[in-house]
């Protein structure tokens, strides 16, 4: 996970350092945008602010509403005294749903206020709206757990709630009669490493989980681990079968419909499919443009896959061809968890890649390749820390509200400080 904050990102945009480790493919959207950002950085270092601006605008043409590139334009405006450029970039951020604290602009804040008071007031009001709470949610569960939780799944038939632990290498079970206590449903003895995505398969009565290895896994010395899709008996937690595929790196999120399972691989940037319990994992899509695949959901007759760095892909279920969805004004960058409503008409997304964190619904124009609008479902909730994954069932959304990723650095240490009780929130869509 990474964060977007104005000062840090503005500096990042105007240097030649890559934004993400995956951004090394010059022929991908991500790679090309990264090269343009690096070009902007070199131009800025040479004092050629106009060349830096043109390069960032070109990068934004590939990755619309990217907060790092927009904040880079702000930085250029600050260095050149171009108030219109600063206002334009900040207004584009506000339209994209990206909040910025204007006081972080330092002395320029007051100057902008004086130079264009009406425009400043409108921008300040827009930023205030973005940071104000919106939507309602009920606390479904709250458990004291000294570990890193990533995902969840709800068994709607029994009202049992499952949580996936990255650091504990286990699946937790929370019963409906006690939402503050958990038991271990499956763990390392069942061949689990870090557990990421989960999904209940009502047709086959199994709990699907993905497992793999990260620095936060905490493997004992001599253990190497692997990534796999695992089917657990929904009642006992026993392993029914384990599925692997050549070339897999880190299987992550899961979507299930009619017993067919779809899985993203966040390490290899591929999408897999499992047709039946007794078949083998198959490669559905491995488009070289994929940059950072996360959640996925079936809607509008296709498979939608969140790309943390680029937005949303629509993957054809027949041939695996991927099309980057054209966004509206709202940024689709930074989406982690993804689900779909029961009728398959809307997507429900968790965005944690920028300020503010939020849950929002996505609507599409006919054919499902263009976003027609978005609706904020939850923002600024008192229990929000870092929301991650969700489950959408029976007109309701359940989500992990405060996953403690920030306390578990990539060097394998952690937690840094006491871990707050884990909260699961429920949103009623009806």
C-alpha positions in Angstrom: 0.0 0.0 0.0 1.1 3.6 -0.6 -0.3 7.0 0.3 -0.9 10.2 -1.6 0.0 13.4 0.2 0.6 16.6 -1.6 4.1 17.6 -0.5 5.6 14.1 -0.9 3.9 13.4 -4.2 4.8 16.7 -5.7 8.4 16.0 -5.0 8.1 12.5 -6.3 6.6 13.6 -9.5 9.4 16.0 -10.3 12.3 13.5 -9.9 13.3 10.7 -12.0 12.6 8.0 -9.4 9.9 5.5 -10.4 6.5 5.7 -8.6 6.1 1.9 -8.4 8.4 -1.1 -8.8 6.2 -2.4 -11.7 6.7 0.7 -13.8 9.6 -0.6 -15.8 7.8 -1.6 -19.0 8.2 1.2 -21.5 5.5 -0.2 -23.7 2.8 -0.3 -21.0 0.5 2.6 -20.0 2.2 2.5 -16.6 5.7 2.5 -18.0 5.0 5.2 -20.5 3.4 7.5 -17.9 6.4 6.8 -15.6 8.9 7.8 -18.3 6.9 11.0 -18.9 7.0 11.7 -15.1 10.7 11.1 -15.1 11.1 13.5 -18.1 9.1 16.1 -16.1 11.5 15.6 -13.2 14.5 16.1 -15.3 13.0 19.2 -16.9 12.2 20.6 -13.5 15.7 20.0 -12.2 16.9 22.0 -15.2 14.5 24.8 -14.5 12.5 24.1 -17.7 9.1 24.3 -16.1 7.1 24.5 -19.3 8.7 21.2 -20.5 7.9 19.7 -17.1 4.3 20.8 -17.4 3.9 19.4 -20.9 5.3 16.1 -19.8 3.0 15.8 -16.8 -0.1 16.7 -18.9 0.9 13.9 -21.3 1.2 11.5 -18.4 -2.3 12.6 -17.2 -3.5 11.8 -20.7 -2.5 8.2 -20.0 -3.5 8.1 -16.3 -6.4 10.7 -15.9 -6.8 12.3 -12.4 -3.6 10.7 -11.1 -2.9 12.6 -7.8 0.8 12.5 -8.1 0.8 14.1 -11.5 -1.8 16.7 -10.6 0.2 17.6 -7.5 3.2 17.9 -9.7 1.4 20.6 -11.7 0.8 22.3 -8.4 4.5 22.2 -7.6 5.3 23.7 -11.0 2.8 26.5 -10.4 4.4 27.2 -7.0 7.8 27.5 -8.6 6.7 29.7 -11.5 4.1 31.8 -9.7 1.4 30.6 -12.1 -1.7 30.9 -10.0 -4.0 29.7 -12.7 -2.0 26.5 -13.1 -2.2 25.9 -9.3 -5.9 26.6 -9.3 -6.6 24.4 -12.3 -4.7 21.5 -10.9 -6.3 21.8 -7.5 -9.8 22.1 -9.1 -9.1 19.0 -11.1 -8.1 17.2 -7.9 -11.3 18.3 -6.2 -13.4 17.1 -9.2 -11.6 13.8 -9.0 -12.6 13.4 -5.3 -9.0 14.0 -4.1 -8.8 16.2 -1.0 -5.9 18.6 -0.4 -5.4 20.8 2.7 -4.8 24.2 1.2 -2.8 25.3 4.2 -0.1 22.8 3.1 0.7 25.3 0.3 2.4 27.5 2.8 2.8 31.2 1.9 1.1 30.5 -1.5 -2.1 29.7 0.3 -2.7 33.3 1.4 -1.5 34.7 -1.9 -4.0 32.6 -3.8 -6.8 33.7 -1.4 -6.0 37.3 -2.1 -5.4 37.1 -5.9 -8.7 35.2 -6.7 -10.9 35.2 -3.6 -14.0 33.8 -5.3 -12.2 31.0 -6.9 -10.3 30.3 -3.7 -13.5 30.2 -1.7 -15.1 27.7 -4.1 -12.0 25.5 -4.0 -11.8 25.7 -0.2 -15.5 24.7 0.1 -15.0 21.8 -2.3 -12.0 20.5 -0.3 -14.1 20.8 2.9 -16.9 18.8 1.4 -14.4 16.0 0.4 -13.2 15.7 4.0 -16.6 15.8 5.6 -18.4 12.5 6.6 -20.9 11.1 4.2 -23.1 8.0 4.3 -24.1 5.7 7.1 -22.8 2.3 8.3 -23.3 0.1 11.3 -20.6 -1.6 13.2 -21.0 -5.3 12.4 -18.1 -6.7 14.4 -15.2 -5.5 16.5 -12.4 -7.9 17.7 -9.2 -7.5 19.5 -6.6 -9.1 17.3 -2.9 -8.5 17.4 -2.3 -9.0 13.7 -2.8 -7.7 10.1 -6.2 -8.4 8.7 -6.8 -7.9 5.0 -10.1 -9.3 3.8 -13.4 -10.8 4.7 -16.3 -12.9 3.5 -19.9 -13.3 4.7 -21.8 -16.5 4.6 -25.2 -15.1 4.1 -26.9 -18.4 4.8 -25.5 -18.8 8.3 -24.5 -15.1 9.1 -21.0 -16.3 9.9 -18.2 -13.8 9.1 -14.7 -14.8 8.0 -11.6 -12.7 8.2 -8.2 -13.2 6.5 -4.9 -12.7 8.4 -1.8 -11.7 6.6 0.6 -11.8 9.6 -1.1 -14.7 11.4 -1.4 -17.1 8.5 -5.0 -18.0 9.4 -8.7 -17.5 8.7 -10.7 -16.2 11.6 -14.4 -17.1 12.2 -16.9 -14.8 13.9 -20.2 -16.3 14.8 -23.5 -14.3 14.6 -24.2 -14.6 18.3 -20.9 -13.0 19.3 -19.4 -10.4 17.1 -16.5 -9.6 19.5 -15.0 -13.0 19.7 -13.3 -15.1 17.0 -12.0 -18.6 16.6 -9.4 -19.9 14.2 -11.1 -21.6 11.2 -8.0 -22.6 9.3 -4.3 -21.9 9.8 -0.7 -22.7 8.8 -1.2 -26.3 9.7 -3.6 -26.4 6.7 -0.9 -25.1 4.4 -1.8 -21.4 4.7 0.7 -18.6 4.4 -0.5 -15.0 4.4 -4.2 -15.1 3.6 -5.6 -12.3 1.3 -8.9 -12.5 -0.6 -11.8 -14.7 0.4 -15.2 -15.6 -1.1 -18.0 -17.8 0.0 -19.2 -20.2 -2.8 -22.8 -21.0 -1.9 -23.2 -23.5 -4.7 -20.3 -25.7 -3.7 -20.4 -24.7 0.0 -16.7 -23.9 0.2 -14.8 -20.9 1.4 -12.3 -19.9 -1.3 -9.1 -18.2 0.0 -5.9 -17.1 -1.6 -2.6 -17.5 0.1 0.9 -16.4 -0.6 4.1 -14.8 0.8 4.9 -11.2 1.7 7.5 -9.7 4.0 4.7 -9.4 6.5 4.1 -13.2 6.4 6.8 -13.9 8.9 7.9 -17.3 7.6 10.2 -19.3 10.0 13.7 -19.9 8.8 13.9 -22.6 6.1 10.3 -22.3 5.0 9.8 -20.8 1.5 6.0 -20.9 0.8 4.0 -20.6 -2.4 0.9 -18.9 -3.7 -2.3 -20.9 -4.2 -6.1 -20.8 -4.3 -7.5 -23.0 -1.6 -11.0 -24.4 -1.2 -11.9 -24.9 2.5 -15.0 -26.8 3.6 -17.4 -24.1 4.7 -18.5 -26.0 7.8 -15.3 -27.6 9.1 -12.5 -25.5 7.6 -10.8 -28.6 6.2 -8.9 -28.2 3.0 -10.9 -29.7 0.1 -8.3 -28.9 -2.6 -5.4 -26.6 -3.3 -4.9 -25.1 -6.8 -1.7 -23.7 -8.2 -0.6 -22.6 -11.7 2.8 -22.1 -13.3 4.0 -18.5 -13.3 1.9 -17.4 -10.3 3.4 -14.9 -8.0 0.9 -13.8 -5.4 -2.8 -14.7 -5.8 -4.8 -11.9 -4.2 -8.6 -11.3 -4.6 -11.4 -13.6 -5.6 -14.8 -13.3 -7.2 -17.3 -16.3 -7.5 -20.4 -16.7 -9.5 -22.3 -20.0 -10.2 -19.4 -22.0 -8.8 -16.9 -20.4 -11.3 -13.9 -18.7 -9.5 -11.9 -15.7 -10.8 -8.6 -14.7 -9.1 -6.2 -11.8 -9.6 -2.5 -12.3 -9.2 -1.1 -9.0 -7.8 2.5 -10.2 -8.2 2.4 -11.5 -11.8 -0.5 -9.2 -12.9 -2.6 -11.9 -14.3 -6.2 -13.1 -14.0 -7.0 -16.8 -13.5 -10.3 -18.7 -13.7 -11.4 -22.0 -12.2 -14.4 -23.5 -14.0 -15.3 -26.3 -11.5 -14.0 -27.8 -8.3 -12.4 -30.6 -10.2 -10.8 -28.6 -13.0 -7.4 -26.8 -13.0 -6.7 -23.1 -12.8 -6.4 -21.5 -16.2 -5.0 -18.2 -17.3 -7.8 -15.9 -18.4 -5.9 -12.7 -19.0 -2.3 -11.4 -18.8 -2.4 -8.1 -20.6 1.1 -6.5 -20.5 -0.6 -3.2 -19.6 -1.7 -4.5 -16.2 0.2 -2.7 -13.5 -1.2 -3.5 -10.0 -4.2 -5.8 -10.0 -6.4 -5.9 -6.9 -10.1 -6.6 -6.4 -12.4 -8.0 -9.1 -16.2 -8.4 -9.6 -18.6 -9.6 -12.2 -21.0 -7.0 -13.6 -22.5 -5.7 -16.8 -21.8 -9.0 -18.5 -18.0 -8.8 -17.9 -15.3 -9.1 -15.3 -14.1 -5.8 -13.8 -10.6 -5.8 -12.3 -9.3 -2.9 -10.2 -5.8 -1.8 -11.1 -4.4 0.2 -8.2 -2.2 2.3 -10.4 -4.4 2.7 -13.5 -8.1 2.4 -12.7 -10.6 -0.3 -13.9 -10.2 -2.9 -16.5 -13.1 -4.8 -18.1 -12.0 -8.3 -19.1 -14.0 -10.3 -21.6 -15.1 -13.6 -20.2 -14.6 -15.4 -23.5 -11.2 -14.4 -24.7 -9.7 -12.5 -21.8 -9.3 -9.3 -23.8 -8.9 -6.3 -21.5 -10.2 -2.8 -22.0 -9.4 0.1 -19.7 -12.6 1.7 -18.5 -13.0 5.3 -19.4 -13.6 7.2 -16.1 -15.7 10.2 -15.5 -14.5 13.0 -13.3 -14.1 10.8 -10.2 -10.6 9.1 -10.0 -10.6 5.3 -10.2 -7.0 5.1 -9.1 -6.4 3.6 -5.7 -9.2 1.1 -5.7 -8.5 -2.0 -3.5 -11.7 -3.9 -2.7 -14.3 -4.4 -5.4 -17.7 -6.0 -5.5 -21.0 -5.9 -7.5 -24.6 -5.5 -6.6 -26.9 -8.5 -6.8 -28.3 -7.4 -10.2 -24.8 -6.9 -11.6 -25.5 -3.4 -12.6 -23.3 -1.4 -10.2 -19.8 -1.9 -8.8 -19.0 -1.1 -5.2 -15.5 0.0 -4.6 -13.2 0.7 -1.7 -10.6 3.4 -2.4 -7.7 3.7 0.0 -5.0 5.0 -2.3 -5.6 8.7 -1.6 -7.3 11.1 0.7 -10.2 10.7 1.5 -10.6 6.9 1.9 -14.1 6.0 0.8 -16.6 3.4 -0.4 -18.4 4.4 -3.6 -20.7 2.9 -6.2 -19.8 3.0 -9.9 -22.4 3.2 -12.7 -21.8 2.6 -16.4 -23.0 3.7 -19.7 -24.4 1.0 -22.0 -21.8 -1.7 -22.9 -20.1 -1.1 -19.6 -16.9 0.5 -20.9 -17.5 4.1 -19.8 -18.3 5.3 -16.2 -21.6 7.3 -16.3 -21.5 8.4 -12.6 -20.4 7.6 -9.1 -22.1 7.8 -5.7 -20.3 8.1 -2.4 -21.7 5.5 0.0 -19.3 6.0 3.0 -16.6 8.6 3.7 -15.0 9.9 6.9 -16.6 7.2 9.1 -15.4 7.3 12.7 -14.1 3.7 12.5 -12.1 4.4 9.3 -8.4 3.7 9.4 -7.4 2.0 6.2 -10.4 0.3 4.6 -9.4 -2.6 2.4 -11.6 -5.4 1.1 -15.4 -5.9 1.0 -18.1 -8.4 0.4 -21.4 -7.5 -1.2 -24.3 -9.9 -0.5 -28.1 -9.5 -0.3 -28.2 -5.8 -0.7 -25.6 -5.1 1.9 -21.8 -4.4 2.0 -19.4 -5.6 4.6 -15.9 -4.1 4.7 -12.7 -4.2 6.8 -12.7 -0.6 8.1 -9.2 -0.2 9.7 -6.7 -2.8 8.4 -3.4 -1.9 10.1 -1.1 -2.1 7.1 0.8 1.1 8.1 2.0 -0.7 11.2 3.5 -3.6 9.2 6.4 -2.3 7.1 7.9 -4.2 4.2 11.0 -5.0 6.2 9.1 -7.7 7.9 9.0 -6.0 11.3 5.8 -5.1 13.1 3.5 -4.3 14.5 4.7 -0.8 15.2 2.8 0.0 18.4 -0.4 -1.5 19.7 -2.9 -2.7 17.1 -6.3 -1.2 17.5 -9.3 -3.6 17.5 -10.4 -4.6 14.0 -13.7 -3.2 12.9 -16.1 -4.6 10.3 -18.7 -2.2 9.0 -22.0 -2.9 7.2 -23.6 -0.6 4.7 -27.3 -1.1 3.6 -27.7 -0.6 -0.1 -31.5 -0.8 -0.2 
